[in-house]
Amino acid sequence: MLEKAKLGGLFLLNSPVGPRELWDTLPLSVQSQIIEKKIAFHAIDAYRIADQLGLGHRINTIMQACLFAISGILPWEKAIAAIKHAARESYARAGLRMRITVDKLAQYRVCSGYV
């Protein structure tokens, strides 16, 4: 899974497993790569959050927000603005609902490192 990950890279995992148990569920080879490559490991239960936000199984917006948050590519506020813009473009027919959903997501700031 992490063969191509670079030293100091990021690994964002969608998992329903809680932070205390998650590490032990990873294969030893994955654990070793995270440690050896000094990978910043983050996890989120994106399906649970998508369900709470009324998105069903569409987790792309949640994962995208987390990636922006943990990578520092954009400050959180700019990342949420970019996601809102993308949501308007992608979900034009459901625009209002999607905007409300992204607004709710912006309140979560849900990504946390486990290692």
Backbone as JSON, one array per atom type, in Angstrom:
{
  "sequence": "MLEKAKLGGLFLLNSPVGPRELWDTLPLSVQSQIIEKKIAFHAIDAYRIADQLGLGHRINTIMQACLFAISGILPWEKAIAAIKHAARESYARAGLRMRITVDKLAQYRVCSGYV",
  "N": [[0.81, -1.19, 0.0], [1.99, 1.26, 0.65], [4.27, 1.39, -0.85], [5.21, 3.23, -2.76], [5.31, 5.56, -1.37], [6.86, 8.53, -0.27], [9.72, 9.54, 1.69], [8.8, 11.05, 4.68], [6.23, 11.52, 3.82], [2.59, 11.82, 3.47], [-0.13, 9.95, 4.78], [-3.36, 9.24, 4.46], [-6.03, 7.64, 5.78], [-9.17, 6.12, 5.35], [-11.18, 4.85, 7.74], [-13.29, 2.86, 9.81], [-12.41, 2.11, 12.25], [-11.47, 2.88, 15.56], [-9.1, 5.31, 16.96], [-7.42, 4.19, 18.95], [-7.35, 1.48, 18.4], [-6.68, 1.24, 15.76], [-3.97, 1.2, 14.76], [-3.09, -1.38, 15.42], [-4.58, -2.89, 13.67], [-3.44, -2.59, 11.23], [-1.45, -4.11, 8.7], [1.74, -5.57, 9.48], [3.73, -4.94, 7.63], [2.85, -2.51, 6.59], [2.83, -0.92, 8.89], [5.59, -0.93, 9.39], [6.57, 0.44, 7.13], [5.43, 2.96, 7.52], [6.76, 3.77, 9.81], [9.53, 3.55, 9.06], [9.68, 5.25, 6.81], [8.96, 7.58, 7.94], [6.33, 8.57, 7.8], [3.58, 10.73, 7.97], [0.8, 9.79, 9.53], [-2.63, 9.73, 9.22], [-6.07, 9.36, 10.07], [-9.54, 8.87, 9.39], [-13.02, 8.46, 9.88], [-14.63, 8.58, 7.34], [-16.96, 7.67, 6.08], [-18.83, 7.54, 8.16], [-19.03, 10.24, 8.83], [-19.9, 11.29, 6.37], [-22.39, 10.09, 6.27], [-23.62, 11.33, 8.49], [-23.72, 13.9, 7.51], [-25.51, 13.7, 5.49], [-24.66, 12.77, 3.01], [-24.64, 10.22, 2.1], [-22.79, 7.6, 0.73], [-20.82, 9.14, -0.36], [-17.73, 10.18, -0.08], [-15.75, 11.79, -1.02], [-15.58, 14.63, -0.76], [-15.16, 14.97, 1.97], [-12.75, 13.57, 2.37], [-11.12, 15.11, 0.75], [-11.18, 17.6, 2.07], [-9.9, 16.85, 4.43], [-7.37, 16.14, 3.45], [-6.46, 18.64, 2.51], [-6.39, 19.94, 4.99], [-4.47, 18.49, 6.54], [-2.2, 18.54, 5.0], [-1.38, 21.13, 4.61], [-1.46, 22.43, 2.24], [-3.25, 24.4, 1.56], [-4.48, 27.08, 3.58], [-6.96, 26.34, 6.12], [-9.42, 27.82, 5.81], [-9.27, 28.74, 3.15], [-9.15, 26.3, 1.87], [-11.68, 25.19, 2.44], [-13.25, 27.07, 1.09], [-12.42, 26.53, -1.54], [-13.34, 23.91, -1.79], [-16.09, 24.34, -1.54], [-16.53, 25.78, -3.88], [-15.86, 23.83, -5.81], [-17.81, 21.97, -5.18], [-20.12, 23.34, -5.91], [-19.74, 23.41, -8.67], [-19.66, 20.66, -9.3], [-21.99, 19.58, -8.21], [-24.26, 20.93, -9.19], [-27.06, 20.71, -9.52], [-27.88, 19.96, -6.99], [-27.1, 22.06, -5.49], [-27.69, 23.89, -3.22], [-28.09, 22.1, -1.08], [-25.59, 20.82, -1.08], [-23.91, 22.97, -0.48], [-24.73, 23.57, 2.11], [-24.0, 21.19, 3.32], [-21.17, 21.24, 3.0], [-20.68, 23.48, 4.54], [-21.36, 22.46, 7.06], [-19.41, 20.49, 7.23], [-17.15, 22.09, 7.37], [-17.2, 22.84, 9.96], [-16.35, 20.65, 11.34], [-13.49, 19.95, 11.31], [-11.98, 17.49, 11.34], [-9.79, 15.69, 11.03], [-7.23, 13.75, 12.41], [-4.02, 12.95, 13.65], [-2.75, 9.68, 14.2], [-0.39, 8.49, 14.79]],
  "CA": [[0.0, 0.0, 0.0], [2.84, 2.45, 0.78], [5.55, 1.16, -1.54], [5.66, 4.43, -3.49], [5.31, 6.72, -0.48], [8.17, 9.15, -0.09], [10.15, 9.85, 3.05], [8.09, 12.2, 5.23], [4.96, 11.71, 3.13], [1.34, 11.78, 4.21], [-0.99, 8.81, 4.53], [-4.7, 9.49, 4.99], [-6.79, 6.4, 5.69], [-10.56, 6.1, 5.75], [-11.38, 3.63, 8.51], [-14.25, 2.97, 10.91], [-11.75, 1.67, 13.49], [-11.07, 4.0, 16.41], [-7.67, 5.61, 16.99], [-6.67, 3.31, 19.86], [-7.26, 0.14, 17.84], [-6.36, 1.26, 14.33], [-2.59, 0.8, 14.48], [-2.99, -2.83, 15.52], [-5.27, -3.53, 12.55], [-2.62, -2.44, 10.03], [-0.44, -5.16, 8.51], [3.07, -5.2, 9.96], [4.49, -4.32, 6.54], [2.4, -1.11, 6.51], [3.37, -0.26, 10.08], [7.03, -0.75, 9.18], [6.8, 1.5, 6.14], [5.07, 4.23, 8.15], [7.85, 4.11, 10.74], [10.79, 3.72, 8.33], [9.62, 6.4, 5.91], [8.54, 8.74, 8.73], [5.09, 9.02, 7.17], [2.57, 11.3, 8.85], [-0.35, 8.92, 9.36], [-3.88, 10.31, 9.69], [-7.21, 8.52, 9.74], [-10.86, 9.46, 9.6], [-14.16, 7.63, 9.5], [-15.32, 9.45, 6.38], [-18.31, 7.16, 5.81], [-19.7, 7.96, 9.27], [-19.26, 11.68, 8.7], [-20.74, 11.47, 5.18], [-23.75, 9.71, 6.66], [-24.13, 12.39, 9.37], [-23.93, 15.1, 6.71], [-26.5, 13.43, 4.46], [-24.0, 12.53, 1.73], [-24.63, 8.8, 1.76], [-21.44, 7.03, 0.68], [-19.91, 10.03, -1.09], [-16.74, 10.65, 0.91], [-14.67, 12.54, -1.66], [-15.47, 15.98, -0.21], [-14.58, 14.84, 3.3], [-11.34, 13.2, 2.23], [-10.44, 16.26, 0.16], [-11.02, 18.58, 3.14], [-8.86, 16.34, 5.33], [-6.08, 16.25, 2.77], [-6.07, 20.04, 2.58], [-6.11, 20.3, 6.38], [-3.25, 17.88, 7.07], [-1.04, 18.78, 4.14], [-0.97, 22.52, 4.63], [-1.47, 22.95, 0.87], [-3.99, 25.65, 1.68], [-5.04, 27.3, 4.92], [-8.27, 25.71, 6.26], [-10.5, 28.66, 5.27], [-9.16, 28.71, 1.69], [-9.47, 24.94, 1.45], [-13.14, 25.06, 2.47], [-13.77, 27.88, -0.02], [-12.16, 25.78, -2.78], [-14.25, 22.76, -1.82], [-17.44, 24.87, -1.83], [-16.56, 26.1, -5.31], [-15.89, 22.56, -6.54], [-19.12, 21.36, -4.94], [-21.11, 24.04, -6.75], [-19.52, 22.97, -10.04], [-19.94, 19.23, -9.44], [-23.33, 19.22, -7.75], [-25.07, 22.11, -9.5], [-28.48, 20.44, -9.29], [-28.11, 19.86, -5.55], [-26.21, 23.1, -5.0], [-27.96, 24.38, -1.88], [-27.82, 21.02, -0.12], [-24.16, 20.59, -1.01], [-23.31, 24.1, 0.23], [-25.03, 23.38, 3.53], [-23.17, 20.06, 3.75], [-19.78, 21.68, 3.13], [-20.64, 24.36, 5.7], [-21.31, 21.59, 8.23], [-18.09, 19.86, 7.22], [-16.17, 23.09, 7.78], [-17.24, 22.94, 11.41], [-15.8, 19.43, 11.93], [-12.03, 19.89, 11.48], [-12.03, 16.13, 11.87], [-8.64, 14.82, 10.8], [-6.26, 13.74, 13.51], [-2.94, 11.96, 13.49], [-2.79, 8.6, 15.16], [0.96, 8.02, 15.11]],
  "C": [[0.86, 1.26, 0.0], [4.17, 2.32, 0.07], [6.09, 2.43, -2.19], [5.66, 5.69, -2.63], [6.73, 7.23, -0.28], [8.46, 9.37, 1.39], [9.43, 11.11, 3.52], [6.75, 12.47, 4.58], [3.76, 11.67, 4.07], [0.56, 10.53, 3.82], [-2.3, 9.08, 5.24], [-5.54, 8.25, 4.72], [-8.23, 6.62, 6.13], [-10.8, 4.77, 6.47], [-12.41, 3.85, 9.61], [-13.64, 2.6, 12.27], [-11.26, 2.89, 14.26], [-9.56, 4.14, 16.52], [-6.86, 4.67, 17.87], [-6.43, 1.93, 19.26], [-6.67, 0.12, 16.43], [-4.96, 0.74, 14.03], [-2.46, -0.72, 14.46], [-3.69, -3.56, 14.38], [-4.46, -3.44, 11.26], [-1.66, -3.62, 9.91], [0.93, -4.67, 8.98], [3.9, -4.51, 8.88], [4.12, -2.84, 6.39], [2.92, -0.33, 7.71], [4.85, 0.05, 9.9], [7.32, 0.38, 8.21], [6.48, 2.87, 6.73], [6.22, 4.7, 9.05], [9.14, 4.43, 9.97], [10.8, 4.96, 7.45], [9.17, 7.67, 6.61], [7.3, 9.4, 8.12], [4.15, 9.58, 8.24], [1.26, 10.55, 8.56], [-1.57, 9.55, 10.01], [-5.01, 9.38, 9.27], [-8.5, 9.25, 10.09], [-11.9, 8.42, 9.22], [-15.05, 8.47, 8.59], [-16.73, 8.97, 6.07], [-19.28, 7.57, 6.91], [-20.04, 9.45, 9.14], [-20.15, 11.97, 7.49], [-22.19, 11.15, 5.51], [-24.38, 10.8, 7.53], [-24.46, 13.66, 8.59], [-24.96, 14.9, 5.59], [-25.92, 13.19, 3.08], [-24.05, 11.07, 1.29], [-23.22, 8.26, 1.82], [-20.46, 7.91, -0.09], [-18.95, 10.68, -0.09], [-15.68, 11.56, 0.3], [-14.49, 13.94, -1.08], [-14.81, 15.96, 1.17], [-13.09, 14.53, 3.22], [-10.52, 14.37, 1.68], [-10.18, 17.33, 1.24], [-9.92, 18.15, 4.1], [-7.48, 16.47, 4.71], [-5.58, 17.69, 2.81], [-5.65, 20.4, 4.0], [-4.77, 19.75, 6.86], [-2.01, 18.19, 6.26], [-0.52, 20.21, 4.22], [-0.91, 23.14, 3.25], [-2.15, 24.31, 0.84], [-4.38, 25.84, 3.14], [-6.48, 26.77, 4.94], [-9.37, 26.52, 5.58], [-10.47, 28.65, 3.73], [-9.51, 27.33, 1.15], [-10.98, 24.75, 1.41], [-13.77, 25.88, 1.35], [-13.58, 27.16, -1.35], [-13.1, 24.58, -2.91], [-15.67, 23.22, -2.11], [-17.57, 25.18, -3.32], [-16.66, 24.82, -6.14], [-17.24, 21.88, -6.37], [-20.2, 22.02, -5.79], [-20.99, 23.59, -8.2], [-19.98, 21.52, -10.25], [-21.38, 18.87, -9.14], [-24.3, 20.37, -8.01], [-26.55, 21.88, -9.21], [-28.82, 20.38, -7.81], [-27.3, 20.93, -4.83], [-26.45, 23.55, -3.57], [-27.63, 23.32, -0.84], [-26.32, 20.8, 0.04], [-23.47, 21.72, -0.26], [-23.53, 23.96, 1.73], [-24.16, 22.26, 4.09], [-21.73, 20.49, 3.94], [-19.66, 22.65, 4.31], [-20.58, 23.55, 6.99], [-19.94, 20.94, 8.35], [-17.03, 20.82, 7.74], [-16.12, 23.22, 9.3], [-16.57, 21.74, 12.09], [-14.33, 19.53, 12.28], [-11.65, 18.53, 12.08], [-10.76, 15.31, 11.78], [-7.67, 14.9, 11.98], [-5.22, 12.67, 13.28], [-3.01, 10.91, 14.57], [-1.4, 8.13, 15.55], [1.87, 9.22, 15.26]]
}
